[in-house]
Amino acid sequence: MRVEDAKLKAELASMGIELRSGTSVAELTSLAIGGTTDLLRITKHESIPALIALLERRNIPYKFLGGGSNLLVGDGELPWVILQLAKPEPEIVLEGNFAHVDAAADLGRTITFCAKHDLGGMEGLIGVPGTVGGALRMNAGAYGTQIGSYVRDVKLYRAAEHQIEILRGEQISFEYRHTSFGPDDMMLAVTLELPSNPFKEILQGIRICNEKRRSSQPLGQKSAGCIFKNPPGASAGRMIDELGLKGFSVGDAKVSDRHANFFVNTGQASAQDMLTLISDVRGRVEKAFGVKLENEVVVWNA
């Protein structure tokens, strides 16, 4: 999808929207897979309702993109433009035990910044890639920690209401890899309440979690994290491993040799390669264990 109308381009510019034509989405995702489209970078939260109204009047489909770390995007010319928040300065403002964080902020850097100010609790999330907004949307969790436990309020664009709202933490349902946010809601900022803890103790927790990740996950390879959610009382990775599927591949899409619930792009994998691999592995697990695995990775298929 391309924005070609000169009047529309001028309207976008007047809103402070940066238009990047012909953007390769593969360059914006951790899987390095995805076609091309126009990217609209949003510098002011307040411009979002007017931007959405403009796109809808012009019948231009759109999708919101965060850090692209849990995303599989289709190949070729994509049928929608992408909206993405630009990072503000500063990304994080601390006030006592409260951290006011922009959704575009990197999750790992946010945890480290707070740790340096003796605010902990989220050490288990240190190696989870992506933005704070993406972590909020899926209630990212690891090693017994989930971000929803620390949320006190969230500023977001509510698609159903076509306006920006602030929700208190108790108004939001945080469950395993799931939240009550609407599918088209856009996370803008969050207030986290974090426990005080000496930096040295937080750092030790971070080091332990990092070591666990290095020993069990394919860090440094192109992946989207876990492909499947863990079924209740079971492990998707363990079931895939028990079927001997580590190393199994379709084209350049491959089940990681290190962690069976991580699928990696070993070269120039297409979205279709990865989708075929996901479907095949899901089918084999269902046949062997009677369990139909549910995607944790978000799929935008053109």
C-alpha positions as CSV (number, residue, x, y, z in Angstrom):
1,M,0.0,0.0,0.0
2,R,1.5,3.3,-1.0
3,V,0.5,6.9,-0.1
4,E,0.8,8.7,-3.4
5,D,-1.8,11.6,-3.3
6,A,0.0,14.9,-2.8
7,K,-2.8,16.4,-0.7
8,L,-2.8,13.4,1.6
9,K,1.0,13.6,2.0
10,A,0.6,17.3,2.9
11,E,-2.1,16.5,5.5
12,L,0.2,13.9,7.1
13,A,3.1,16.3,7.3
14,S,0.8,18.9,8.9
15,M,0.1,16.4,11.7
16,G,3.8,15.7,12.3
17,I,3.6,12.3,10.6
18,E,6.8,11.1,9.0
19,L,6.1,9.2,5.8
20,R,8.7,6.6,4.8
21,S,7.8,5.2,1.4
22,G,8.5,1.6,0.3
23,T,9.7,0.4,3.7
24,S,10.9,-3.2,4.0
25,V,9.0,-4.7,6.9
26,A,11.6,-7.4,7.1
27,E,14.0,-4.8,8.4
28,L,11.6,-3.9,11.2
29,T,11.0,-7.4,12.6
30,S,13.3,-9.8,14.5
31,L,12.4,-12.6,12.1
32,A,13.6,-10.5,9.2
33,I,10.6,-11.6,7.2
34,G,8.0,-9.4,5.6
35,G,7.1,-7.5,2.4
36,T,7.1,-3.7,1.7
37,T,4.7,-0.9,2.3
38,D,4.6,2.7,3.5
39,L,5.5,3.4,7.1
40,L,3.9,6.3,9.0
41,R,5.9,7.4,12.0
42,I,3.9,9.1,14.7
43,T,5.8,11.8,16.8
44,K,2.8,13.1,18.9
45,H,0.3,10.8,20.6
46,E,-2.4,13.5,20.3
47,S,-2.3,13.3,16.5
48,I,-3.5,9.6,16.4
49,P,-7.3,10.1,16.5
50,A,-7.1,12.6,13.6
51,L,-4.6,10.4,11.7
52,I,-6.9,7.3,12.0
53,A,-9.9,9.4,11.0
54,L,-8.0,10.6,7.9
55,L,-6.9,7.1,6.9
56,E,-10.5,5.8,7.3
57,R,-12.0,8.6,5.2
58,R,-9.5,7.7,2.5
59,N,-10.2,4.0,2.9
60,I,-6.5,3.2,3.6
61,P,-6.1,0.1,5.7
62,Y,-3.5,0.2,8.4
63,K,-1.8,-1.8,11.2
64,F,0.1,-0.7,14.3
65,L,3.7,-1.9,14.6
66,G,5.7,-1.9,17.9
67,G,9.2,-3.4,18.1
68,G,8.4,-6.2,15.6
69,S,9.8,-8.9,17.9
70,N,6.8,-11.2,18.1
71,L,5.6,-10.8,14.5
72,L,5.5,-12.8,11.2
73,V,4.5,-10.6,8.3
74,G,3.5,-11.8,4.8
75,D,5.6,-11.5,1.7
76,G,5.4,-9.1,-1.2
77,E,3.6,-5.7,-1.5
78,L,1.4,-5.5,1.6
79,P,-2.2,-4.3,1.4
80,W,-2.0,-1.8,4.3
81,V,0.2,0.9,5.6
82,I,2.0,0.6,9.0
83,L,1.8,3.0,11.9
84,Q,4.6,3.2,14.4
85,L,5.4,5.4,17.3
86,A,8.6,7.4,17.2
87,K,10.6,7.3,20.5
88,P,10.3,10.5,22.5
89,E,12.9,12.0,24.8
90,P,12.9,11.1,27.6
91,E,11.4,7.6,27.3
92,I,11.2,7.1,31.0
93,V,10.3,9.4,33.9
94,L,10.7,8.2,37.5
95,E,8.7,9.4,40.4
96,G,9.4,7.5,43.6
97,N,8.5,3.9,42.9
98,F,6.5,4.8,39.8
99,A,8.1,4.6,36.3
100,H,6.2,6.5,33.6
101,V,7.3,4.8,30.4
102,D,6.5,5.5,26.7
103,A,5.2,2.5,24.9
104,A,7.9,2.9,22.2
105,A,10.7,2.4,24.8
106,D,12.8,-0.7,24.5
107,L,11.8,-3.2,27.3
108,G,15.3,-4.3,28.2
109,R,16.6,-0.8,28.4
110,T,13.7,0.2,30.5
111,I,14.4,-2.6,33.0
112,T,18.1,-1.7,33.2
113,F,17.3,2.1,33.6
114,C,14.9,1.4,36.5
115,A,17.4,-1.1,38.0
116,K,20.1,1.7,38.1
117,H,17.7,3.7,40.2
118,D,17.1,0.8,42.6
119,L,13.7,-0.2,41.1
120,G,13.4,-3.9,40.4
121,G,10.8,-6.7,40.1
122,M,11.1,-7.2,36.3
123,E,14.4,-8.9,36.1
124,G,12.9,-12.0,34.5
125,L,11.9,-9.9,31.5
126,I,15.3,-8.5,30.8
127,G,15.9,-10.8,27.8
128,V,12.4,-10.4,26.3
129,P,12.9,-8.5,23.0
130,G,10.7,-5.7,21.8
131,T,9.0,-2.6,23.2
132,V,7.2,-1.9,26.4
133,G,4.0,-1.5,24.4
134,G,4.4,-4.9,22.9
135,A,5.1,-6.4,26.3
136,L,1.9,-4.8,27.6
137,R,-0.3,-6.1,24.8
138,M,0.7,-9.7,25.3
139,N,1.4,-9.5,29.0
140,A,5.0,-10.6,28.4
141,G,6.3,-13.0,31.1
142,A,9.3,-15.1,31.9
143,Y,10.8,-16.9,34.9
144,G,7.8,-16.3,37.1
145,T,7.5,-12.6,36.2
146,Q,4.9,-10.9,34.1
147,I,4.6,-7.2,33.3
148,G,0.9,-6.9,34.1
149,S,1.7,-7.4,37.8
150,Y,3.3,-3.9,37.9
151,V,0.9,-1.9,35.7
152,R,-0.9,0.9,37.5
153,D,-2.4,2.6,34.4
154,V,-2.1,2.6,30.6
155,K,-2.5,5.4,28.2
156,L,-3.8,4.0,24.9
157,Y,-5.7,4.8,21.7
158,R,-9.0,3.0,22.0
159,A,-10.0,2.0,18.4
160,A,-13.6,1.3,19.4
161,E,-14.0,4.8,20.8
162,H,-11.7,6.6,18.4
163,Q,-10.0,8.4,21.2
164,I,-7.1,8.3,23.6
165,E,-8.0,7.1,27.1
166,I,-6.2,6.2,30.3
167,L,-7.2,2.9,31.9
168,R,-6.3,2.0,35.5
169,G,-4.6,-1.3,36.2
170,E,-7.7,-2.9,37.7
171,Q,-9.7,-2.1,34.6
172,I,-7.4,-4.4,32.5
173,S,-7.4,-8.1,32.5
174,F,-3.9,-9.6,32.5
175,E,-3.7,-13.3,31.9
176,Y,-1.1,-15.8,30.5
177,R,0.0,-14.2,27.2
178,H,-3.3,-12.4,26.9
179,T,-4.9,-9.1,27.9
180,S,-8.3,-7.4,27.5
181,F,-7.0,-4.7,25.1
182,G,-8.9,-4.6,21.8
183,P,-7.0,-6.0,18.8
184,D,-6.8,-2.5,17.2
185,D,-6.0,-0.6,20.4
186,M,-2.6,1.1,20.4
187,M,-0.5,1.2,23.5
188,L,1.0,4.7,24.1
189,A,2.4,4.8,27.6
190,V,2.3,3.0,30.9
191,T,2.8,3.7,34.6
192,L,4.6,0.9,36.4
193,E,4.9,0.6,40.2
194,L,8.1,-1.2,41.0
195,P,9.5,-2.4,44.3
196,S,12.6,-0.8,45.7
197,N,15.7,-3.0,45.8
198,P,19.5,-2.3,45.8
199,F,21.0,-2.2,42.3
200,K,23.5,-4.9,43.1
201,E,20.7,-7.4,44.0
202,I,18.7,-6.5,40.9
203,L,21.8,-6.9,38.8
204,Q,22.5,-10.3,40.2
205,G,18.9,-11.4,39.2
206,I,19.4,-10.0,35.7
207,R,22.7,-11.9,35.3
208,I,21.0,-15.2,36.4
209,C,18.2,-14.7,33.9
210,N,20.6,-13.8,31.1
211,E,22.6,-16.9,31.8
212,K,19.5,-19.1,31.6
213,R,18.6,-17.5,28.3
214,R,22.1,-17.9,26.8
215,S,22.1,-21.6,27.7
216,S,18.6,-22.4,26.3
217,Q,17.6,-20.0,23.6
218,P,19.0,-19.2,20.1
219,L,20.2,-15.7,20.9
220,G,21.7,-13.9,18.0
221,Q,19.6,-15.7,15.4
222,K,16.6,-14.3,13.6
223,S,13.5,-15.5,15.6
224,A,10.3,-14.2,17.0
225,G,10.7,-15.8,20.4
226,C,8.3,-18.6,21.2
227,I,6.1,-19.6,18.3
228,F,3.4,-21.3,20.4
229,K,1.8,-20.7,23.7
230,N,2.3,-23.4,26.3
231,P,-0.9,-25.4,26.8
232,P,-2.2,-25.6,30.4
233,G,0.1,-27.8,32.4
234,A,2.3,-28.6,29.4
235,S,5.3,-27.3,27.4
236,A,5.0,-26.7,23.7
237,G,8.8,-26.8,23.3
238,R,9.0,-30.1,25.2
239,M,6.4,-31.8,23.0
240,I,8.1,-30.6,19.8
241,D,11.4,-31.8,21.1
242,E,10.0,-35.2,22.1
243,L,8.9,-35.6,18.4
244,G,12.6,-35.1,17.3
245,L,11.8,-32.0,15.4
246,K,14.7,-29.8,16.4
247,G,16.5,-28.9,13.2
248,F,13.4,-29.7,11.1
249,S,13.1,-27.1,8.3
250,V,11.0,-25.8,5.4
251,G,13.3,-23.7,3.1
252,D,15.2,-21.4,5.4
253,A,12.7,-21.6,8.2
254,K,13.9,-24.0,10.9
255,V,13.0,-25.4,14.3
256,S,15.9,-24.2,16.5
257,D,18.4,-26.8,17.6
258,R,18.6,-25.1,20.9
259,H,15.0,-24.5,21.9
260,A,12.2,-26.4,20.0
261,N,9.6,-23.6,20.5
262,F,11.8,-21.1,18.7
263,F,11.7,-21.2,14.9
264,V,14.6,-19.3,13.2
265,N,15.2,-17.7,9.8
266,T,18.5,-19.2,8.8
267,G,18.9,-17.1,5.6
268,Q,16.2,-15.8,3.3
269,A,13.1,-17.6,4.7
270,S,9.8,-16.4,3.3
271,A,6.6,-15.9,5.3
272,Q,5.2,-18.9,3.5
273,D,8.2,-21.1,4.5
274,M,7.6,-20.1,8.2
275,L,3.8,-20.6,8.0
276,T,4.3,-24.0,6.4
277,L,6.7,-25.0,9.2
278,I,4.3,-23.8,11.9
279,S,1.4,-25.7,10.4
280,D,3.4,-28.8,10.0
281,V,4.7,-28.8,13.5
282,R,1.3,-28.0,14.9
283,G,-0.2,-30.9,13.0
284,R,2.4,-33.4,14.2
285,V,2.0,-32.3,17.9
286,E,-1.8,-32.6,17.6
287,K,-1.5,-36.1,16.1
288,A,0.9,-37.3,18.7
289,F,-0.4,-35.6,21.8
290,G,-4.0,-34.6,21.0
291,V,-3.1,-31.0,21.7
292,K,-3.7,-28.2,19.2
293,L,-1.0,-25.6,19.8
294,E,-2.1,-22.0,19.7
295,N,0.2,-19.3,18.2
296,E,2.0,-17.0,20.4
297,V,3.6,-15.3,17.4
298,V,1.3,-12.7,15.7
299,V,0.7,-13.4,12.0
300,W,0.0,-10.6,9.6
301,N,-0.5,-12.5,6.4
302,A,-1.2,-10.5,3.2
